[in-house]
Amino acid sequence: MHSKIALPCALLALAATGTGCNLIFGIEPGTEGPSSASSTTTSTGPGDGGSAQTTSGGGDGGDGTGGNGGDGAGGTPSCPPSNCAAGECPVTQMTGELGSNAKGMAVTRDLVLMANNQAIVAIPKDGGAARTLPGTLGFGDTAWITYSGGQLSWTNWSNGDVLGISIEPPSSSPIQIAQVPLQENGDPAVTAFSRITSFGDSVYWATQTPPAVWRAKADGSQPVAELVASDDHPIGVAVDATHVYWSNYWSRQILRKTRDPLGETAEVFAETNGNPTVLVLANGVVHWVTDTNGAVQSKATSAAPSAPPFTTTVDAQAVAKSLAVDDEFVYWTVYMNSEGKGEVRRAHLGMGDTVTLATGQPYFFEIAVDCGSIYWNINNVEAEEEAVVFQMPKPSN
């Protein structure tokens, strides 16, 4: 499942802006999701630190700098409420040539940023055509991104290089943030599905080969990455003021170490229902999805390690792929449900009230949110197809 495959993307049969969840876009009205087979013993209420808008696969925003979903250069813009209800909001295909192999996404004040295996594409939120972000082409097979403090940082799929570029103020000159040391056999590290995040003045990321978690200063002043932890299959990474968290796919655990000073040994923070992948940390709560059981789970960072996580949902027929969080809801993508379709789902934080917001052709993949919209891309990991990104207003209810 997690082989060394460049992540391609399936094209939905969708065309232009709609006025509702209509079949021109291959989008159907949302429905109540399956009832949650959930544990409810651990609260996921607000805590310290964390951004109001946080997305998957990148900055957790725990230091208040915005994370992937906020605006790291000055706060999230004010968004008027939508006039559409859950399951009835229109879905729009964002315009422009987006390349192929859609991977990580982040949102800024004006842009949706997405890695496409060759560069980062910048898609204007106002409907303008997408363009390749200057300074990001020709540095490797761009995979996963994080945005914080006005800087975009990214990893490459097939090596351990981490690069960065200023978005606000704009720059066309990238910096080499750090490199992972060569493996013992002389081969470069392989990031593959393992993600990256930001906190304070540093970036943290995982590699699949060697299986490990790393960190470095975001300004490039630390050219060789510092080893945070060795593990057998880390994927998601999240950070707050006290700890570094990561998901271990094979052991079905969320682990953590103290951040400063860096702990000597890892602590099991949570046992997971299925194989955990993407992590998001917001408002003192770690959220994750599992790749096998379709679980969406969370746990307050202040909870005892022995305390079980809260389970929003478990649905083995609708495997959760990526997630995003704001002040009120957790949102996630379903790669493929029992009917062979992709979905965007949502639930209130700390509740199991799952609702389907959008349904379409399969392979809903990465998801991001800002104050007013939900964004997701499509990625069929078994095919080489054009990248597609969709936008939908957040429901008014």
KETORDREN-808760 format. One line per 2 residues: number of its first residue (from 0); their letters; for each residue x, y, z of C-alpha. Coordinates in Angstrom, 3 decimals, padded with zeros to 6 digits, m for minus. Example, Ala and Ser with C-alpha at 12.3 -4.5 7.8 and 13.67 -1.06 7.14 Angstrom:
KETORDREN-808760
0> AS> 012.300/m004.500/007.800 | 013.670/m001.060/007.140
end
This chain:
KETORDREN-808760
0> MH> 000.000/000.000/000.000 | 002.851/002.341/000.711
2> SK> 005.205/001.393/m002.081 | 007.517/003.811/m003.823
4> IA> 005.002/005.093/m006.362 | 004.785/008.674/m007.567
6> LP> 001.352/009.772/m006.456 | m000.789/010.328/m009.565
8> CA> m004.282/011.703/m009.641 | m007.603/010.605/m011.133
10> LL> m009.648/013.151/m013.033 | m013.234/013.582/m011.885
12> AL> m015.838/013.996/m014.596 | m016.500/017.541/m013.522
14> AA> m016.443/020.708/m015.584 | m017.634/024.159/m014.605
16> TG> m019.169/025.972/m011.671 | m022.529/024.648/m010.529
18> TG> m025.324/026.190/m008.579 | m025.814/023.161/m006.346
20> CN> m024.577/019.639/m005.751 | m025.478/018.634/m009.276
22> LI> m024.464/015.714/m011.455 | m022.726/017.964/m013.998
24> FG> m019.885/017.760/m011.516 | m020.399/014.146/m010.625
26> IE> m021.328/015.477/m007.185 | m024.342/014.201/m005.336
28> PG> m026.143/015.732/m002.349 | m024.570/014.833/000.954
30> TE> m026.203/012.357/003.283 | m025.925/011.341/006.864
32> GP> m022.868/009.141/007.203 | m022.933/005.738/008.880
34> SS> m023.380/005.705/012.599 | m020.105/005.883/014.461
36> AS> m018.737/002.820/016.156 | m016.962/005.109/018.508
38> ST> m015.382/005.372/021.885 | m016.281/008.581/023.699
40> TT> m014.219/008.467/026.845 | m011.688/011.149/026.008
42> ST> m012.619/014.763/025.445 | m011.414/016.616/022.378
44> GP> m012.231/020.043/023.681 | m010.117/023.126/023.089
46> GD> m006.680/023.382/024.591 | m003.696/025.665/024.469
48> GG> m001.968/026.629/021.270 | m003.200/025.824/017.824
50> SA> m004.542/027.644/014.851 | m008.185/028.287/014.185
52> QT> m007.680/026.877/010.701 | m005.563/023.800/010.256
54> TS> m005.171/021.354/007.416 | m003.709/017.993/006.817
56> GG> m000.220/017.025/005.887 | 001.442/020.256/007.005
58> GD> 001.711/023.013/009.539 | m000.223/022.227/012.653
60> GG> m000.318/025.880/013.587 | 000.360/025.079/017.214
62> DG> 002.405/028.215/017.661 | m000.325/030.457/016.316
64> TG> 001.506/031.084/013.033 | m001.300/029.799/010.916
66> GN> m000.461/026.263/009.868 | m001.442/025.106/006.421
68> GG> m004.974/026.334/006.691 | m004.413/029.753/008.175
70> DG> m002.663/032.797/006.879 | 000.814/032.678/008.325
72> AG> 001.500/036.263/007.317 | m001.266/038.055/009.128
74> GT> m004.238/035.984/010.212 | m007.136/034.358/008.492
76> PS> m009.253/036.734/006.379 | m012.849/037.424/007.339
78> CP> m015.256/035.274/005.344 | m018.989/035.906/004.986
80> PS> m021.150/032.898/005.817 | m022.372/030.802/002.912
82> NC> m026.041/030.421/002.116 | m025.926/026.681/001.405
84> AA> m026.706/023.853/003.801 | m024.609/020.757/004.441
86> GE> m024.858/018.419/001.475 | m026.196/021.150/m000.823
88> CP> m023.209/023.468/m001.368 | m021.974/023.938/m004.947
90> VT> m018.697/022.340/m005.970 | m016.341/024.188/m008.318
92> QM> m013.387/022.811/m010.223 | m010.495/025.235/m009.844
94> TG> m009.068/026.384/m013.179 | m005.688/026.147/m014.831
96> EL> m003.091/023.557/m015.759 | m002.243/021.767/m012.522
98> GS> 000.122/019.114/m013.826 | m000.277/015.556/m012.566
100> NA> 000.418/013.472/m009.472 | m001.460/015.723/m007.051
102> KG> m000.048/015.573/m003.546 | 000.079/017.951/m000.577
104> MA> m001.994/021.135/m000.359 | m001.953/024.302/001.733
106> VT> m003.932/027.530/001.650 | m002.784/031.110/002.110
108> RD> m004.795/034.324/002.134 | m005.201/034.359/m001.664
110> LV> m003.943/031.011/m002.965 | m004.333/027.282/m002.850
112> LM> m000.863/025.761/m003.127 | m000.387/022.182/m004.316
114> AN> 002.596/019.945/m005.057 | 002.326/018.085/m008.353
116> NQ> 005.509/015.957/m008.445 | 007.427/018.562/m010.443
118> AI> 006.760/021.886/m008.760 | 004.284/023.791/m006.625
120> VA> 001.257/025.209/m008.421 | m000.467/028.349/m007.123
122> IP> m004.219/028.475/m007.724 | m005.884/031.867/m007.073
124> KD> m008.953/031.642/m004.874 | m010.641/034.386/m006.902
126> GG> m010.903/032.152/m009.955 | m007.763/033.166/m011.830
128> AA> m005.770/030.559/m013.717 | m003.242/028.463/m011.874
130> RT> 000.464/028.914/m012.470 | 003.667/027.210/m011.466
132> LP> 005.049/028.988/m008.438 | 008.365/030.608/m009.467
134> GT> 011.364/029.034/m007.812 | 009.806/025.601/m007.246
136> LG> 010.407/023.855/m010.585 | 013.484/021.723/m011.169
138> FG> 014.351/020.836/m007.579 | 012.973/017.310/m007.441
140> DT> 009.650/015.494/m007.287 | 007.731/017.775/m004.938
142> AW> 005.462/015.830/m002.610 | 004.261/017.280/000.731
144> IT> 004.055/020.889/001.823 | 003.586/023.034/004.904
146> YS> 002.883/026.755/005.118 | 003.617/028.887/008.169
148> GG> 004.838/032.402/008.864 | 004.644/033.334/005.180
150> QL> 007.002/030.528/004.123 | 006.157/027.443/002.124
152> SW> 008.344/024.410/002.852 | 008.263/021.120/001.004
154> TN> 009.720/017.642/000.744 | 010.570/015.601/m002.327
156> WS> 009.166/012.121/m002.836 | 012.392/010.266/m003.627
158> NG> 014.992/011.993/m001.465 | 015.371/013.610/001.923
160> DV> 015.765/017.186/000.698 | 013.593/019.873/002.266
162> LG> 013.269/023.246/000.533 | 011.442/026.465/001.233
164> IS> 010.356/029.690/m000.412 | 008.758/032.889/000.826
166> IE> 005.150/033.397/m000.259 | 004.475/036.568/001.722
168> PP> 006.449/038.590/000.726 | 006.770/036.733/m002.602
170> SS> 010.147/035.432/m003.702 | 011.391/033.361/m006.638
172> SP> 014.539/032.248/m004.830 | 014.119/028.974/m002.887
174> IQ> 016.354/027.950/m000.033 | 017.733/024.533/000.785
176> IA> 016.413/024.024/004.306 | 018.158/020.743/005.066
178> QV> 019.163/017.341/003.767 | 018.759/013.971/005.399
180> PL> 022.139/012.196/005.609 | 022.719/009.458/003.037
182> QE> 021.848/005.957/004.108 | 024.573/003.475/005.011
184> NG> 024.559/002.076/001.475 | 025.016/005.560/000.038
186> DP> 021.479/005.947/m001.255 | 019.462/009.083/m000.516
188> AV> 016.588/008.982/001.911 | 013.089/008.439/000.518
190> TA> 010.241/010.548/001.885 | 007.439/008.813/m000.059
192> FS> 004.101/009.154/001.808 | 005.637/010.589/004.975
194> RI> 004.577/014.165/005.714 | 006.009/017.520/006.840
196> TS> 004.835/020.159/009.332 | 005.949/023.522/010.760
198> FG> 006.283/024.855/014.262 | 007.949/028.083/015.352
200> DS> 011.235/028.515/013.502 | 011.565/024.873/012.455
202> VY> 010.139/022.260/010.144 | 009.632/018.606/011.069
204> WA> 009.187/015.749/008.633 | 009.319/011.989/008.322
206> TQ> 011.030/009.695/005.829 | 009.951/006.251/004.785
208> TP> 013.524/005.078/004.093 | 015.196/005.229/006.517
210> PA> 012.062/005.172/008.676 | 012.631/008.216/010.852
212> VW> 011.449/011.666/011.952 | 013.694/014.720/011.399
214> RA> 013.803/018.454/012.029 | 015.738/021.535/010.929
216> KA> 015.572/025.326/011.118 | 013.254/026.698/008.453
218> DG> 015.721/029.422/007.433 | 018.296/026.925/006.142
220> SQ> 020.821/027.647/008.875 | 020.968/023.947/009.780
222> PV> 021.862/022.213/006.493 | 021.953/018.669/007.903
224> AE> 018.728/017.440/009.429 | 018.615/016.495/013.097
226> LV> 017.272/013.035/013.856 | 014.217/013.240/016.119
228> AS> 013.337/009.554/016.243 | 013.858/006.273/014.425
230> DD> 010.727/004.225/013.881 | 009.514/001.428/011.629
232> HP> 006.996/003.403/009.511 | 006.263/007.018/010.465
234> IG> 003.894/009.010/008.258 | 002.104/011.935/009.903
236> VA> 003.949/014.500/012.040 | 002.567/017.187/014.366
238> VD> 004.251/019.505/016.876 | 003.271/021.749/019.768
240> AT> 005.201/023.710/022.377 | 006.134/020.609/024.356
242> HV> 006.133/017.548/022.080 | 006.726/016.096/018.636
244> YW> 004.023/013.605/017.632 | 004.062/011.092/014.801
246> SN> 001.975/008.198/013.531 | 003.437/004.708/013.278
248> YW> 001.594/002.921/010.509 | 002.556/m000.650/011.367
250> SR> 002.293/m000.516/015.141 | m001.069/001.342/014.994
252> QI> 000.121/003.963/017.437 | 000.650/007.692/017.835
254> LR> 003.984/008.314/019.531 | 005.626/011.410/020.899
256> KT> 008.843/012.823/022.325 | 009.492/015.970/024.280
258> RD> 010.528/018.720/021.873 | 012.992/020.926/023.740
260> PL> 015.108/019.375/024.971 | 014.548/016.468/022.623
262> GE> 013.539/013.370/024.561 | 015.720/010.283/024.530
264> TA> 012.876/007.788/024.196 | 009.479/007.840/022.541
266> EV> 006.250/007.502/024.494 | 003.117/005.819/023.172
268> FA> 000.541/008.613/023.187 | m002.394/006.676/021.731
270> ET> m003.390/003.288/020.361 | m005.289/003.688/017.095
272> NG> m008.170/001.910/015.393 | m006.425/000.929/012.182
274> NP> m003.169/002.075/010.581 | m002.732/005.819/011.237
276> TV> m001.475/008.160/008.552 | m002.062/011.935/008.518
278> LV> m001.921/013.939/011.775 | m003.279/017.414/012.527
280> LA> m002.715/019.233/015.830 | m005.093/022.101/016.605
282> NG> m006.256/023.769/019.808 | m004.479/021.280/022.028
284> VV> m005.876/018.191/020.299 | m004.158/015.701/017.985
286> HW> m006.415/014.397/015.206 | m005.684/011.523/012.816
288> VT> m007.178/009.177/010.249 | m006.476/005.490/009.699
290> DT> m005.848/003.920/006.341 | m007.532/000.564/006.902
292> NG> m010.537/000.944/009.198 | m011.719/004.347/008.018
294> AV> m011.366/005.730/011.525 | m011.231/009.423/012.401
296> QS> m009.862/009.841/015.919 | m008.518/012.487/018.276
298> KA> m006.980/012.952/021.688 | m006.220/015.988/023.826
300> TS> m002.492/016.518/024.294 | m003.129/016.952/028.018
302> AA> m004.725/013.510/028.338 | m002.870/010.684/030.042
304> PS> m001.059/008.343/027.650 | m003.200/005.499/028.966
306> AP> m006.455/007.303/028.109 | m008.184/006.037/024.958
308> PF> m008.739/008.414/022.046 | m012.110/009.769/021.013
310> TT> m013.400/008.076/017.855 | m015.524/010.214/015.563
312> TV> m016.236/007.351/013.181 | m015.104/003.929/012.041
314> DA> m016.086/002.829/008.550 | m013.973/000.144/006.943
316> QA> m016.003/000.533/003.734 | m015.093/004.212/003.433
318> VA> m011.411/004.552/004.200 | m010.445/008.009/005.444
320> KS> m007.482/009.429/003.558 | m006.736/012.958/004.835
322> LA> m008.217/015.435/007.284 | m008.501/019.111/008.169
324> VD> m009.723/020.916/011.274 | m011.178/024.315/012.114
326> DE> m012.627/025.686/015.344 | m015.872/023.736/015.027
328> FV> m015.460/020.738/012.736 | m013.158/017.996/011.553
330> YW> m013.310/017.369/007.791 | m011.934/014.362/005.968
332> TV> m011.768/012.731/002.568 | m012.940/009.230/001.768
334> YM> m010.747/007.719/m000.921 | m013.432/005.288/m002.026
336> NS> m016.642/004.202/m000.335 | m018.596/000.947/m000.684
338> EG> m020.149/002.261/m003.901 | m016.787/003.105/m005.449
340> KG> m017.136/006.869/m004.919 | m015.053/009.487/m003.154
342> EV> m016.482/011.697/m000.428 | m015.875/014.732/001.738
344> RR> m017.278/014.207/005.236 | m017.572/016.377/008.319
346> AH> m018.362/016.059/012.021 | m018.435/018.445/014.975
348> LG> m015.299/018.253/017.101 | m015.762/015.732/019.865
350> MG> m018.955/014.318/018.331 | m019.878/011.439/016.069
352> DT> m022.414/013.313/013.931 | m020.876/012.441/010.573
354> VT> m022.390/014.107/007.507 | m021.356/013.693/003.876
356> LA> m020.801/017.073/002.228 | m019.857/015.970/m001.302
358> TG> m019.735/012.733/m003.277 | m018.152/012.104/m006.663
360> QP> m015.965/009.755/m008.595 | m013.326/007.954/m006.501
362> YF> m009.942/008.938/m005.110 | m010.695/012.003/m002.987
364> FE> m007.271/012.592/m001.454 | m005.720/015.633/000.234
366> IA> m008.001/018.185/001.900 | m007.485/021.740/003.174
368> VD> m009.749/024.408/004.667 | m009.751/028.137/005.243
370> CG> m012.327/030.317/006.964 | m014.871/029.991/004.184
372> SI> m014.101/027.042/001.927 | m013.105/023.399/001.707
374> YW> m010.581/022.283/m000.917 | m009.569/018.791/m001.997
376> NI> m007.678/017.084/m004.772 | m008.019/013.748/m006.524
378> NN> m005.278/011.128/m006.570 | m005.575/007.663/m008.046
380> VE> m002.373/006.075/m006.778 | m002.606/003.378/m009.454
382> AE> m002.711/005.665/m012.498 | m001.029/008.669/m014.100
384> EE> m003.703/011.301/m014.640 | m004.115/015.064/m014.602
386> AV> m004.367/016.840/m011.272 | m007.726/018.299/m010.259
388> VF> m008.635/020.505/m007.287 | m012.157/021.291/m006.118
390> QM> m013.540/024.041/m003.938 | m016.779/024.108/m001.952
392> PK> m018.158/026.710/000.461 | m018.347/025.660/004.076
394> PS> m021.996/024.961/004.830 | m023.930/027.540/006.806
396> N> m025.143/024.900/009.267
end
